Amino acid sequence: MSDNLRKDPQVILCDMCTEDRRPARKTCMKCEISMCVQHLQTHLTTPVLRQTHPLTEPMASGDGGLVGTTKCPQHGKLLEYYCLDDLICVCVSCAIEDQHSKHNMKTFSTAHKQLMEKVKAAQQDLQVKTDDESVSLEKWEKSEREKLGRSSVRLIEAVTNLRDIALTSVQSSVSARMVSIRTSKSSLQAAEKEKDTFRFLQMYSQVHQDVEKAKAVDLRKGLEPGSDRDKLVQEIKQKGENMMEQASAFWGSLLTHVDPENYQEVSATSSDLFFDPQTLDQGVTLSKDKRKVFYSGLMERCTLLIQGTKSSTASNIHRWVISLSKDCDWTVGLCDKNYAKELNNGDVFGLSWKGNKLNSLTTEHHEVANVDPFRDDPFQEPNRDKGRRVSLQVISPPDEDKVKQVARPEEVEVVWRYPNSLSFYNLSEQHQRRKIVTITTSSRSRHLTPFVCLEADTSQNSSTEVQHMQKRWKCSCGRGHPGNMNTYKCTCCCGGVIPFLHFTEVLCELL
């Protein structure tokens, strides 16, 4: 053998050659020696050696070499088995006596065969995933640009600039996530090409980790939560405030693109929707199209059904959006249309703002003593309802906002996925759609229909009402007089006649 080959540190030499040492062809893990073709014949032709002496590709002996990789670091014995639970090579003592004794143990050859099948299956699954999610960065970019392009036909140059900012940022995030998929594919390919049993088993644990990371990747997700995503969203919102009305729809689609969990494009509800009053207090009126509710006097409680809701043809989904005044408590959701005038007698499912608290309202079916959740009377006698109980559950803020009070929604979107899913979203911020709660309606509930119930704000004190009344009854001489809802005029001490001054405010409106 040439001197150059003998001095090459990459070449493993035969340990059994005495003079002219030849390159080793295999290493016996049990004998802990590397052998050339000539000296290897005994291991290949002797049945006992062939069965009990595992061979691997040539490995260097010495510190950190053959002994360091073929012997158990705990017991110093030869690694002969593979633990499928912990994905590690173990010795006989590990397999019988220690922590692996109850694990799924296999011989190297059996483990190699089974895990190679897993590698091939994982590669197929990953290929399906990459095909479904358009792993190719070029394909992803083209697809996303087309989606955004559909809503940017009438946009000015400033909107196009915003689109590029959002797309570039999300593209960087997606590109970073693709690293896990590319790493996994490389690991799988390397494992599939590895023919040596021992080396395959040694590398499988890392291959398994890479595959699990790749499986967890979701390329449809926007930016990861954090300051970068929040900063980008804020930038888009600030620049969008000065844009033309035509750019507003595209602005919303950008937010959806960056943060689809919290931002969705919100379309107007059907113009066929209208209020159908069941109880209407004095001073409460409807607009001509019956889509607005006004009040110009003291109000106690009124209930209105929302008629004209239609489900989509593709799925049985009903949707409506309603704005609600800060001057009243309210409940919006579904009720039994046969008991709309007396809600406590029928099934009710909804969202309510009452006493400066946001609550979910549900109906449970079993025998209980019921009280009316819409009345603030601590001495009211409970009704014995054999099959129904209406209860309110206070909605708490998210974990990260525990110190904050739940904000009062001013615009609420209601989505009823018939028959048993009712979701509420807060639309108070422009282009922002935050989920409040989803409740499940009972399968026993019948005749459910959308409704809104408006009540006097229980958090308002009497001085506020006095100020409203004095505003209504103010003489031209400057004197204010206590209001009287039973009359429509009063006489001032100066002799002037004061007509009832109707001030009109909107309680709620279908958007």
Secondary structure, 3 states (H helix, E strand, C coil): CCHHHHHCCCCCECCCCCCCCCECCEEECCCCEEECHHHHHHHHHCHHHHHHCCEECCCCCCCCCHHHHHECCCCCCECCEEECCCCEEECHHHHHCCCCCCCCEEEHHHHHHHHHHHHHHHHHHHHHHHHHCCCCHHHHHHHHHHHHHHCCCCCCHHHHHHHHHHHHHHHHHHHHHHHHHHHHHHHHHHHHHCCCHHHHHHHHHHHHHHHHHHHHCCCCCCCCCCHHHHHHHHHHHHHHCCCCHHHHHHHHHHHHHHCCCCCCCCCCCCCCCEEEEEECCCCEEECCCCCEEEECCCCCEEEEEEECCCCCCCCCEEEEEEEECCCEEEEEEEEEHHHCCCHHHCCEEEEEEECCEEEEEEEECCCEEECCCCCCCCCCCCEEECCCEEEEEECCCCHHHCCCCCCCCCEEEEEEECCCEEEEEECCCCCCCEEEEEEECCCCCCCEEEEEEEEECCCCCHHHHHHHHHHHCECCCCCECCCCCCCCEEECCCCCEEECCCCCEEEEEEC
